[in-house]
Amino acid sequence: MVIGRVDHRLGGMTGSARHMRRIAIVGAGQLGRRYLEGLGAVHDSLEVHVVDPSVGSLARAAEVSTGHQVLTHQDPSGCPDWVDLAVIATTADVRAVAMEEFAAATQTGFWIIEKVLGQGRQDLDQINAVTIDSSGAWVNMWNRMTLWYQRIREVSHVSGPTRFEATGGSWGMGCNGIHLLDFCQWWTGETLVEVDVAGLGGRWWPAKRDGFFEPSGQLVASFSGGSVITMSVDAPRREHGIYSLAGYDDLSQLSFEGLAGRWEIRQPWSEEVGRAVGPAGDALEGRIEFQSQRTPRLVNEILTEGTCPLPTLAEAAALHRPFLDAMISHWQGSTGQDCNRVPIT
């Protein structure tokens, strides 16, 4: 439903508007605001359009200082007829529709799309149709562009099947498992063959984002060269007979073992400090970047070179299809619902 338009202009505009790049951020929640913060480190002048139906979310976005011209809109009709780059930071349940609505109002050169791409195959088809005539589309599965991971791979990677294990508390497999599948695909150069969810429990847990759910138990994914990842996730903690919401814990360890021996990455998704320990006890400390730190690199590379280190939409969709199919099948078996979607984001 269109409920009007609110515009906020922040900061000044330097240089000629004719040379100014236009960027749209669709979805002004916490993640969308992290993208907006990151644009502050882009030195070229930008005209930024933030789209979200929530007046409150737009007001919080309007408080972010970027040094660029920023306008906010409750629907895409207020956006210009062309943007160089659109960032889609909505939740997965509305992502495909939001992209369709944005594309109907505005022609887009490049896209960065958040994961999980959608909740079923129909969403993936819609997103592909929206972006098919663009100059490029990528999905923000950022593990492969993490400098710490790149250093670990340089000193540890050899060809041959690799066995990965991911363990933690209630770290949000439905939301974050796709990150690990992409990590394995990047690390090994293999393609995903099968996702086995027979080891998941029979109950889905309410997630920290309202209206979404998370499984617990074990998932096993197999790749074309013989590599395998086993992901284990706990049910939410229970205190005084009440379960907490799922997805609040961190992934505690990601290990991998191949011909070069066994490595353990402790606190692999820490934004402060993590530690990778090899078979001889050698260690590499590092951390993942904040999204606000990744954003300027992505934007600069896309706008100047027409590419970036994220997986392409085609690569990401190939991972999403078997993952979503397996999640939908398990959701159906657990809930008794005959559906073609699963409520993850």
N, C-alpha and C positions, 0 to 999 in steps of 0.2 A: 504494500500500500504506500503510495506517495503521500508524504505528509509535509511537503514544502521543502524549503531550502534555507540553510543557514550558512552565511559566509563569514569567515574571520580572516583578516589579513594580518600577517605577522612580519615584522621586520621590513627592511627596505629592499628595493630591487636595484641591482647595479648592472650596468651595461645595457645594451639594447634588448628589448623584449623579443626582437626578431631573432636573436641568437640564443635565446634562453631555452634550455631543455625543459620539457614538460614531463613530470612524473606523477602518476596517480597511485595512491595507496587505498585499496578497497578493504575496509575492515579496520576500525580504529580502536580495537581492544588493546590489551597489553602488548601483544606482539606487533600489531600495527604501529603502535607508538615507539617501539624499539627501532623499527625501520625508519620512522620519522626522525628519531634522535640521530641515527646513523647518517642521515643526509646532511647533517650539520658539518660533517667532515669532508663533504664533497665541495671542492673549491670553485668549480664552475657555478655560475648563477643558475638557479632552478626555479621553475614555477611548479609548485606541488599542490595537487588536488587530493584531499582526503575525503573518502565517501563512507558514510555509515548512517543507518537510519536512526541511531540513538543520539539524541541531543546531548546527553551526558557524556558519551564517548567522544563526541566532536569537541565539546568544551574542554575535556582533558587533553585532547590532541592540540587544541589551540594554545595551551599553556606551554607546549614544547618549543624551546628556542632553537631555531635552525640557522638563522641568518639568511634564509631564503623567503621568497614570497609563498605563503601558504594559504590556500582557500579550502574551506570545508563545505561539504554538501550532504544532504540527507538522501539524495538519490543521484544517479549519474547524469541526469538531464542538465545539471548545472556545469558539467565538465566541458572543456573545449572539444572540437570535433576530431582532434588528433593529440595523442600523447606518445612520447618516445618510449616510455616504459610504464607498465602497470604491475604493481605488486598486489597479489591477492592474499590477504591475511585474515580472511573470514574463518569461521569454523567449517568443518568438512560437510555438515549437513546442508549448508546453503551455498557452498562454494561454486558449484556448477551453475546454479541459477544466477548468482551474483555476477559471474563472468558473462553469462549470456546477456544480462541486462546492461552491463557496462559496455559490451561490444556493440549492442544495438544503438548506443548513444555516442560512442567514441571509437575511432579507429586507433589501433594500438600497434606500435612497432615491435616491442619485445615484452615478454611476460616473465615474472618470477612468481611461482605459485607455491603456497605452503602445502605441506603434507599434514595429515593424510589427504590425498587428492580428493577423495569422495568416499561415499559409503557403499557403493556398488558399481557394477560395470556400466550402468546407464550414465552415471556421473562422469566416468572416464570418457565415454563416447561423446558426451556433451562438451567436455573441456577440450577434447581433441578437435571437435568441429569448430569451436570458437577460435582456436589458435592456429588453425591449419594454414591460413594465409599470412600469418605474421612472419617477421624476420627471424624469430627464435623464441623458444619457451623453455624454461628450466624449472626444476622443482627443488625447494630448499631442503634437500637432504645433505647436510653440510659436512658430514664426517670426512669425506674425501678431500675437502679443502682445508681441513684443520692441519696447521703446520706441525704440530706435535705428532699427529698420526703419520704424516708424511715422513718425519724423521725416523719414527719407529719402523716403518715399512722399509726405508732405505737400508737399515742395519740388520733387519731380520728376515726379509722376504726371500724365499727361494721357490722355484716352481714345484708343483706337486700338490696333491690333495692336502687340505688343511682342516683340522677339526677345531671349531670355535665353540666357546661356552660363554653365555651371558647370565649372570646371577645377580640377585638383589632382593630387596623387599617388595613392596607394591609399587613398582617403577613404571607401570603403565604400558604393558605390551601392546595393547590395541592402538594406542597413540604413537608409541615410539619404536615398536618392533620393526617397522619399515626402515628406520634408520640403520638398524643392524643388518638387515638384508642388503641394503645398498653398500654398507661397509664391506661385507663379505664379497659382493660382486666386484667392487673396486679393487679389493685386496688381491683376489685370486684371478680376475679376468674371466671368470666363469659366469654362466647364466643360471638363473633360478629355474629348477625343474619341478620341485614339489614342496608343498607346505603341509605337514602332518600335525593335526591338532588333536589327535587321539589322547594325548597326555594332559589336555586341559581339564579342569574340574567342571562340574555340572552347573555351577552358579556363576552368573555375571554380577559384578559389583558396581554400585553407583560411583561414578567418577567425580573428581574434584570440579570438573566443569558440569554444571547442571544440565541434566537431560541426556548425558552420555554414560557409557558403561565400559567396564574393563573385565577381562577374564583373569583367572589365576591358573597356575599349573605349568605345564611344559609344552613347548612348541619345538618341532624339529623341521628344519628346512634343508633340502638337498640341492646341490648345484651340479652343473654338467660335467665337471672334471673330477667328481668324487668328494669334493669338500662338503662339509656339513656344519650347520650351526644348531646348537641346542640352547634355547632361551627358557629360563626358569623364572617365574614371578610368583610371589606370595600373595595370599589373600590380605586384605587390609587388616591392620591391627584391631584387636577387640579389647575394649576397656569397659568394665562395669556392665558387661553384656551388650555393649553397643559397638558396632563396627565403625571405624573411621572411613572416610571416602578414599577410593582407590586412586593411585597415581602420585601420591605425595612423597614417596621415597625415591632415593637416587639409585641408579644402577651401580652396584658396588664393585663388580669386577667383570672384565671382558678378557678371556684368555684364548690363546690359539696355539696349536701345536702342529708342526709339520716336520719336514726333513731337517730343519735348522734347530729343532728342539722346541721347548715350551716357553712362551712368554705370558706374563700376567700384567694386565693394565688395571691398576687399582684406582678406583674413583675415575672411570674413563670419561664421564661427562661433567667433571668438576670445572667450574669457572674460576677456581682459586688455585688448586694444585693437585695434580694426579701423578702417579708413578708407574712406569712400565719397567718390569724386571725380567731380564732374560735368563737363559739356562745357566749361564756362568755367573749369575748374580749382578751382572752389569745393569745399570738403571738409567732411565731417561725420564726426567721430570718435565711436566708441562701441564697445559690446561687447554680447554676449548675456549674459543673466543665468544664474547657476548655478541648477540645479533647486531647490536649497534656498531660493533667493530667490523663485522663481516660486510655490512651494508655498503660502506663507501667503496670497498674493493670491488664488490659485485657491480655496483652502478657504474663506476669508472670503466671497468673492463667491457661491460656491455655497450655503453655509449660510445666508447672509443674504438673497440676492436670487434664488436658484434658477437662476442662469445664470453663465457665465464666457466669456472671450474665445477659448477654444479652439474648433476646429471640432467640430460635433456628430458623433456616431457616424454618422449618415446621410450627412453631407457627406464624412467620412473614408472610409467604405466605398465611396462612389462613385468615389473616387480609387484605392482599393486594388484594386478588381476588375480594371480594365484593366492596372494595373501588375503584379499577381500573375499574371494570365493570360499576359502577355508574358514574365515571368520564368520561369514554369513551362514555356512553350513552348521557350524557349532552353535551359533546363536539360535538357529531354527531348532536344533535338537534340544537345547537347554530350555527354551521358552515355549516351544510348541507352536510358534508363529510361522505361518507360511509367507515368507517375505523375500525380497531380493536386495535388502539393505541391512546394514549392521550399524548400530548407534555408537560409533567411535569417532574421535576427532583428533 
